[in-house]
């Protein structure tokens, strides 16, 4: 467990805002949308309950006034939200936004990369958990071929995007893909980030036995690659970065299970229907949508946001035990985003 003064946590400003623009996804993957729960008849949020682009932009400006400079658009699958380039353009034109990215599974990226780039988006995180077609098809629950995602990644790079690839590693599922994934993206000079399997939500069957830690992943990589550790590039950076020796290509590790980073977290999360969460593993959020739609002024909204942030006590990854998986309800990953 990481020990740190709670007061230090409370004094940290919000730096990074994750905005979920939809709860829908075209995958039914083991990690966040298991097909046993999210079948084809699953009732997703009706459009009337989603924040409008105007509401998202209004809240974005308020968060920026509180210190946010980095915006990440997530889902569900954000590319399923209609007219997304309009939102991207609006956020990009907002004074104070220094960095904007989007996380996607890449299925719809082929025909959306160019419009999104034209709207001002420059960074993409693409989720891809395997290169072996049969395995990848089972993992995404739809039979999608990784070749499609890889072509769309190449297309996005050609369009000008900086692309990172996120791989969630699960024991007994895809740890055999660690070295092939590293080799493929090293050759492409695309950063690959290994993510420890987390108990986000309550439906992905998580247990410690399924976690492949950073230490284990490194042990698999080191016989093949020479790696050198890099310093964090900013306070609150989640990924632990390594460079392939003699190359500018990098890999990263997101170690929420084995090496938590609660004590340096500066992220807030806004769900697609307007709830503010201060942790990926939160049980409850503060609903901003009723205030938005009942005519609350900016002063009132700012006061509510500041109060939620200053009262946070989140340190779930520090406190995680095998029992918390079932004893504590957590918001689903598809709803809150990564």
ABEGO torsion letter per residue (X at the ends): XBBBBAAAAAABBBABBBBBABABBABBBAAABBAAABBAABBBBBAAABBBAAAAAAAAAAAAAAGBABBBBBOEBAAABBGAAAAAAAAAABBGBABBBBBBAGAAAAAAAAAAAAAGBABBBBBBABABAAAAAAAAGAGBBAAAAAAAAAAAAAAGBBBBBBBBBBBGAAAAAAAAAAAAAAAAGBBBBBBBBBBBEAAAGBBAAABBBAAAAAAAAAAABBBBBBBBABBGBABBBBBBBGBABBBBBBBAAABBAAAABABBBBBAAGBBBABAABABBBBAAAAAAAGBBAAAAAAAAAAAAAABABAAAAABBAAAAAABBBBBAAAAEX
